[in-house]
C-alpha cells in the first residue's frame, strides 16, 4: 500500500529534516516546471483512482476474503 503513496512519477521526494535536500528539490522544481506539471497530473490521476468507491470496495472485499480464509 505504501508503495502506491510514494510513487515518484507523481511526487518529488525530499529527506525529512534535511534542509539542503529540500532546497535542492525546490530548485529542481523551479528549473523543471514542465516535468513538475506532469508529476502533478500523475498525482491527481492516482488520487482519483485510488479513492474511487469501486476501487475501495474491491480492496475492502479482498480484506474480508483474506480474513475469512485465515
C-alpha positions, 0 to 999 in steps of 0.5 A, spaced: 500 500 500 505 504 501 508 503 495 502 506 491 503 513 496 510 514 494 510 513 487 515 518 484 512 519 477 507 523 481 511 526 487 518 529 488 521 526 494 525 530 499 529 527 506 525 529 512 529 534 516 534 535 511 534 542 509 539 542 503 535 536 500 529 540 500 532 546 497 535 542 492 528 539 490 525 546 490 530 548 485 529 542 481 522 544 481 523 551 479 528 549 473 523 543 471 516 546 471 514 542 465 516 535 468 513 538 475 506 539 471 506 532 469 508 529 476 502 533 478 497 530 473 500 523 475 498 525 482 491 527 481 490 521 476 492 516 482 488 520 487 482 519 483 483 512 482 485 510 488 479 513 492 474 511 487 468 507 491 469 501 486 476 501 487 475 501 495 470 496 495 474 491 491 480 492 496 475 492 502 472 485 499 479 482 498 480 484 506 474 480 508 476 474 503 483 474 506 480 474 513 475 469 512 480 464 509 485 465 515 
